[in-house]
């Protein structure tokens, strides 16, 4: 519909900050998938299998018994208490609190809203999860990418040259999206020491912690007191659409995030909070073994033809394109019915692409065959 005479175009009414966020390149590929016949989809980072039956039944029972109204903004008290009890087995919970969030993405939005003032610098690994860069800018912050190529390891040595008097927050993601990198205890301890010396708050994104294949993924929360840990159940319980996560950190920060949640998300979905309470101890051993096998299938299948660091966690690989730019390579892949993600969505470089191996074996094998043909 055209604007009435004398009225400015709609864009004139839009807030300037809206232009700071581009539509996710991942979603663009997701939309493209809908136009292809039987695409080999190795693009979207979500579990390929459905939620376990006990998890689904828990949600159904919760809906039927009437757990459909608002919960307290901070989350059901029994779920909050259970999460604190579990976290207390690994780290101190003194002067720390839990907020149940609408997924880790919701937790990130609340955290950035509570922490970032215009001009504050936020350090993050490059490559980074796409939401970090865009939402930091949305709140007026300045993303400061730390180059981690070629091995994708965030180290204190790489971080320190980027710290200035405007640096406030350091984001650590392990296991990481899009690279599958897992930081060991020594690397994390060095980063924690640096953050302590330079007065940085740390945000530790641990949504993929259950998916570490060559040993446990240690948590930053036990190494650096001013750490906000974000985690959730979307990946481990295969319920990405349920939007239940949690934030754990300094009680004063959690209170501020809870206040912001009250005026935004209100609360995480009530019946799914109830379902998570019943399934906090879900055994993920079989799922983790399945993804480890898929990791090996992909890595062994293409590593002879691609420059690829072996991923240690999550369900992503981040190979270098064999020629040209990432976008050119992905366009060629699409012409061969294969969907992968250009690396420049996650990075200042256009030299790599992301593969999600969260797919059934047949799809993964078809993808390996196409990738080798493209190489």
C-alpha positions as CSV (number, residue, x, y, z in Angstrom):
1,X,0.0,0.0,0.0
2,X,1.4,3.4,-1.0
3,X,1.5,6.1,1.7
4,X,-1.2,8.8,1.6
5,X,-0.2,12.1,0.0
6,X,1.9,14.1,2.4
7,X,2.8,11.2,4.5
8,X,6.4,10.1,4.8
9,X,7.4,6.6,3.7
10,X,7.2,4.0,6.4
11,X,11.0,3.8,6.7
12,X,10.9,7.3,8.1
13,X,9.1,6.0,11.1
14,X,11.5,3.1,11.8
15,X,14.1,3.4,14.6
16,X,17.7,3.8,13.4
17,X,18.8,0.9,15.6
18,X,16.6,-1.5,13.6
19,X,18.9,-0.9,10.6
20,X,21.8,-2.2,12.6
21,X,20.5,-5.8,12.4
22,X,20.5,-7.6,9.0
23,X,18.2,-10.5,8.4
24,X,20.1,-13.7,9.5
25,X,22.0,-15.2,6.6
26,X,21.1,-18.6,8.1
27,X,17.4,-17.8,7.8
28,X,18.0,-16.9,4.2
29,X,19.4,-20.3,3.5
30,X,16.5,-21.9,5.5
31,X,14.1,-20.1,3.2
32,X,16.0,-21.2,0.2
33,X,15.7,-24.8,1.3
34,X,11.9,-24.6,1.0
35,X,12.4,-23.9,-2.8
36,X,14.5,-27.0,-3.5
37,X,13.3,-30.6,-4.1
38,X,14.8,-32.9,-1.5
39,X,17.7,-30.6,-0.6
40,X,20.7,-32.0,1.2
41,X,20.3,-29.7,4.2
42,X,23.5,-29.3,6.3
43,X,22.7,-25.7,7.1
44,X,20.6,-25.3,10.2
45,X,21.9,-25.9,13.7
46,X,19.2,-28.0,15.3
47,X,19.0,-31.6,16.4
48,X,17.7,-33.8,13.5
49,X,15.8,-36.1,15.8
50,X,12.5,-35.4,17.6
51,X,12.4,-34.9,21.3
52,X,12.5,-38.0,23.4
53,X,9.1,-39.5,24.3
54,X,9.4,-38.9,28.0
55,X,10.1,-35.3,27.5
56,X,7.1,-34.8,25.2
57,X,4.9,-36.7,27.6
58,X,6.0,-34.5,30.5
59,X,4.9,-31.4,28.5
60,X,1.5,-33.0,27.6
61,X,0.9,-33.8,31.3
62,X,1.8,-30.3,32.2
63,X,-0.7,-28.8,29.7
64,X,-3.5,-31.2,30.8
65,X,-3.1,-30.5,34.5
66,X,-3.3,-26.7,33.8
67,X,0.3,-25.5,33.9
68,X,-0.6,-23.0,31.2
69,X,-0.6,-19.6,33.1
70,X,2.3,-17.2,33.7
71,X,5.0,-18.4,36.0
72,X,7.0,-16.0,38.1
73,X,9.2,-13.9,35.9
74,X,12.4,-15.6,37.3
75,X,10.9,-19.0,36.5
76,X,9.1,-21.7,38.5
77,X,10.6,-21.7,42.0
78,X,11.1,-25.5,42.0
79,X,12.9,-25.3,38.6
80,X,15.1,-22.5,39.8
81,X,16.0,-24.4,43.0
82,X,16.8,-27.5,41.1
83,X,19.1,-25.7,38.7
84,X,20.9,-24.0,41.6
85,X,21.3,-27.4,43.3
86,X,22.8,-28.9,40.1
87,X,25.1,-25.9,39.5
88,X,26.2,-26.0,43.1
89,X,27.8,-29.4,42.5
90,X,30.4,-27.7,40.3
91,X,30.7,-24.1,41.4
92,X,29.9,-21.8,44.3
93,X,26.4,-20.5,44.2
94,X,27.0,-17.9,47.0
95,X,25.7,-14.5,45.9
96,X,24.6,-16.0,42.6
97,X,21.1,-16.6,41.2
98,X,19.3,-18.3,38.4
99,X,16.8,-16.8,35.9
100,X,14.8,-19.1,33.6
101,X,14.9,-17.4,30.1
102,X,13.2,-17.8,26.8
103,X,16.1,-19.9,25.4
104,X,19.8,-18.8,25.4
105,X,18.9,-16.2,22.7
106,X,16.5,-14.6,25.2
107,X,19.2,-14.7,27.8
108,X,21.7,-13.0,25.5
109,X,19.2,-10.2,24.8
110,X,18.6,-9.6,28.4
111,X,22.3,-9.8,29.3
112,X,23.3,-7.3,26.7
113,X,20.4,-5.0,27.7
114,X,21.5,-5.1,31.3
115,X,25.2,-4.7,30.7
116,X,25.9,-2.6,27.6
117,X,25.9,1.1,27.4
118,X,26.6,3.0,24.2
119,X,30.3,2.8,23.3
120,X,31.0,-0.2,25.6
121,X,33.3,-2.7,23.8
122,X,32.4,-6.4,23.8
123,X,35.2,-8.8,22.9
124,X,34.3,-12.0,21.1
125,X,36.1,-14.7,19.1
126,X,36.1,-14.4,15.3
127,X,34.3,-16.6,14.1
128,X,31.4,-15.8,16.4
129,X,27.8,-16.8,16.8
130,X,25.9,-14.4,14.6
131,X,23.6,-13.0,17.3
132,X,26.5,-11.6,19.4
133,X,27.7,-9.1,16.8
134,X,24.3,-7.8,15.8
135,X,22.6,-7.5,19.2
136,X,25.7,-5.9,20.8
137,X,25.4,-3.2,18.1
138,X,21.6,-3.0,18.6
139,X,22.3,-1.8,22.2
140,X,24.9,0.7,21.1
141,X,27.9,-1.5,22.0
142,X,31.0,-2.0,19.9
143,X,31.8,-5.6,18.9
144,X,35.5,-6.3,19.0
145,X,36.3,-9.5,17.1
146,X,39.4,-11.4,18.2
147,X,40.9,-13.3,15.3
148,X,41.2,-17.0,16.2
149,X,42.2,-18.3,12.8
150,X,43.4,-20.9,11.8
151,X,42.7,-23.1,14.8
152,X,39.8,-21.1,16.2
153,X,41.1,-21.1,19.8
154,X,40.2,-18.1,22.0
155,X,43.4,-17.5,24.0
156,X,44.5,-14.9,26.5
157,X,47.4,-14.0,24.3
158,X,45.0,-13.3,21.4
159,X,42.5,-11.4,23.5
160,X,44.8,-9.0,25.5
161,X,45.9,-6.7,22.6
162,X,42.3,-5.9,22.0
163,X,41.5,-4.7,25.5
164,X,41.0,-0.9,25.9
165,X,39.6,1.3,28.6
166,X,36.2,0.9,27.0
167,X,36.3,-2.9,27.2
168,X,33.5,-4.2,29.5
169,X,32.4,-7.7,28.4
170,X,34.2,-10.8,27.1
171,X,32.1,-13.5,25.4
172,X,33.4,-17.1,25.7
173,X,31.6,-19.8,23.8
174,X,32.7,-23.4,24.4
175,X,31.8,-25.7,22.6
176,X,31.5,-23.0,19.9
177,X,29.1,-22.3,17.1
178,X,30.2,-22.2,14.2
179,X,33.6,-23.9,14.7
180,X,32.9,-26.7,17.1
181,X,35.9,-25.6,19.2
182,X,36.1,-26.7,22.9
183,X,38.4,-24.7,25.2
184,X,40.3,-26.9,27.7
185,X,40.8,-26.0,31.4
186,X,44.2,-24.5,30.9
187,X,43.0,-22.0,28.2
188,X,40.0,-21.1,30.3
189,X,42.1,-20.5,33.4
190,X,44.4,-18.2,31.4
191,X,41.4,-16.3,30.1
192,X,39.9,-16.0,33.5
193,X,43.2,-14.7,34.9
194,X,43.3,-12.1,32.2
195,X,39.7,-11.1,32.7
196,X,40.4,-10.7,36.4
197,X,43.5,-8.5,35.9
198,X,41.8,-6.3,33.3
199,X,38.4,-6.0,35.1
200,X,36.2,-7.7,32.5
201,X,32.8,-9.3,32.9
202,X,32.6,-12.7,31.2
203,X,29.6,-14.1,29.4
204,X,30.0,-17.9,29.0
205,X,27.7,-19.4,26.3
206,X,27.4,-23.1,27.2
207,X,24.4,-24.2,25.2
208,X,26.4,-27.0,23.6
209,X,28.1,-28.2,26.8
210,X,26.5,-31.7,26.5
211,X,28.1,-32.1,23.1
212,X,31.8,-32.4,23.8
213,X,33.3,-35.4,22.2
214,X,36.9,-35.7,23.3
215,X,36.4,-35.1,27.0
216,X,34.4,-32.8,29.2
217,X,33.9,-29.1,28.4
218,X,34.9,-27.2,31.5
219,X,32.9,-24.1,32.5
220,X,34.2,-20.6,33.0
221,X,31.7,-20.1,35.9
222,X,34.0,-21.9,38.3
223,X,37.1,-19.8,37.3
224,X,36.0,-16.2,37.2
225,X,33.4,-14.9,39.8
226,X,31.9,-12.1,37.6
227,X,30.7,-14.6,35.0
228,X,27.3,-14.9,33.5
229,X,26.6,-18.5,32.4
230,X,24.0,-19.1,29.7
231,X,22.7,-22.6,29.0
232,X,19.5,-24.4,28.2
233,X,17.7,-27.5,26.9
234,X,17.1,-26.7,23.2
235,X,19.9,-28.9,21.9
236,X,20.4,-31.5,24.7
237,X,16.6,-32.3,24.8
238,X,15.9,-31.7,21.0
239,X,13.3,-29.0,21.8
240,X,14.6,-26.0,20.0
241,X,11.0,-24.6,19.6
242,X,10.2,-24.8,23.3
243,X,12.5,-21.8,24.3
244,X,13.6,-22.7,27.8
245,X,17.0,-21.7,28.9
246,X,18.6,-20.2,32.0
247,X,21.1,-17.6,33.2
248,X,23.3,-18.1,36.2
249,X,25.5,-15.4,37.6
250,X,25.9,-12.6,40.1
251,X,22.7,-12.1,41.9
252,X,22.6,-8.3,41.3
253,X,22.9,-8.9,37.5
254,X,20.3,-11.6,37.5
255,X,17.9,-9.3,39.3
256,X,18.4,-6.7,36.6
257,X,17.8,-9.2,33.9
258,X,14.7,-10.4,35.7
259,X,13.4,-6.9,35.8
260,X,14.0,-6.5,32.0
261,X,12.3,-9.9,31.4
262,X,9.2,-8.8,33.3
263,X,8.8,-6.0,30.6
264,X,9.7,-8.1,27.6
265,X,9.4,-11.9,27.5
266,X,7.5,-12.0,30.8
267,X,8.5,-15.6,31.4
268,X,9.6,-18.7,29.6
269,X,6.7,-21.0,28.4
270,X,5.1,-22.5,31.5
271,X,4.3,-26.1,30.4
272,X,7.8,-26.5,29.0
273,X,9.4,-25.3,32.2
274,X,7.4,-28.0,33.9
275,X,8.6,-30.6,31.4
276,X,12.3,-29.5,31.9
277,X,11.9,-29.9,35.7
278,X,10.9,-33.5,35.2
279,X,13.8,-34.1,32.7
280,X,16.8,-32.3,34.2
281,X,18.6,-35.6,34.5
282,X,17.9,-36.8,31.0
283,X,20.7,-39.1,29.9
284,X,22.3,-37.6,26.8
285,X,25.0,-40.3,26.5
286,X,23.5,-41.9,23.5
287,X,22.8,-38.6,21.7
288,X,26.4,-37.5,22.4
289,X,27.8,-40.7,21.0
290,X,25.6,-40.4,17.9
291,X,26.9,-36.9,17.2
292,X,30.5,-38.0,17.8
293,X,30.1,-40.7,15.2
294,X,28.6,-38.1,12.8
295,X,31.5,-35.8,13.5
296,X,33.9,-38.5,12.5
297,X,31.8,-39.5,9.5
298,X,32.0,-35.9,8.2
299,X,35.6,-35.2,9.1
300,X,37.0,-38.5,7.8
301,X,34.8,-38.1,4.7
302,X,36.0,-34.6,3.6
303,X,39.3,-33.8,5.4
304,X,41.4,-35.1,2.5
305,X,39.9,-32.5,0.2
306,X,39.3,-29.6,2.6
307,X,41.4,-27.6,5.0
308,X,39.4,-28.5,8.2
309,X,40.2,-28.3,11.9
310,X,38.6,-31.3,13.5
311,X,35.7,-30.0,15.6
312,X,35.6,-31.2,19.2
313,X,32.1,-30.3,20.2
314,X,28.7,-28.9,19.2
315,X,27.6,-30.2,15.8
316,X,29.4,-27.9,13.3
317,X,32.4,-28.0,11.1
318,X,34.0,-24.9,9.6
319,X,36.1,-25.8,6.6
320,X,38.0,-23.4,4.3
321,X,36.5,-23.1,0.8
322,X,38.6,-24.8,-1.8
323,X,38.5,-21.7,-4.1
324,X,36.9,-18.3,-4.5
325,X,34.8,-16.7,-1.8
326,X,32.5,-18.3,0.7
327,X,29.4,-16.9,-1.0
328,X,30.6,-18.1,-4.4
329,X,31.2,-21.6,-3.0
330,X,27.8,-21.8,-1.3
331,X,26.0,-20.7,-4.4
332,X,27.8,-23.5,-6.3
333,X,26.8,-25.9,-3.5
334,X,23.1,-24.8,-3.8
335,X,23.2,-25.5,-7.6
336,X,24.1,-29.0,-6.5
337,X,21.2,-29.2,-4.1
338,X,23.4,-28.8,-1.0
339,X,22.7,-26.2,1.7
340,X,25.6,-24.9,3.8
341,X,26.2,-21.5,5.3
342,X,28.7,-18.9,4.2
343,X,31.3,-18.3,6.8
344,X,31.2,-14.5,6.5
345,X,27.9,-14.5,8.3
346,X,30.0,-15.5,11.4
347,X,33.2,-13.7,10.6
348,X,35.1,-10.8,9.1
349,X,36.6,-13.2,6.6
350,X,35.0,-14.8,3.6
351,X,37.2,-17.8,3.4
352,X,35.2,-20.6,5.2
353,X,31.8,-22.1,5.3
354,X,29.8,-23.8,8.1
355,X,28.4,-27.4,7.9
356,X,25.9,-28.7,10.4
357,X,26.2,-32.4,10.8
358,X,23.0,-32.6,12.8
359,X,21.4,-34.7,10.1
360,X,20.5,-38.3,9.5
361,X,23.2,-40.5,8.2
362,X,21.8,-40.7,4.6
363,X,21.7,-36.9,4.3
364,X,25.2,-36.6,5.8
365,X,26.6,-39.1,3.4
366,X,25.0,-37.4,0.4
367,X,26.4,-34.1,1.6
368,X,29.9,-35.6,1.9
369,X,29.7,-36.9,-1.7
370,X,28.6,-33.5,-3.0
371,X,31.3,-31.7,-1.1
372,X,34.0,-34.0,-2.4
373,X,32.7,-33.5,-6.0
374,X,32.8,-29.7,-5.4
375,X,36.4,-29.9,-4.2
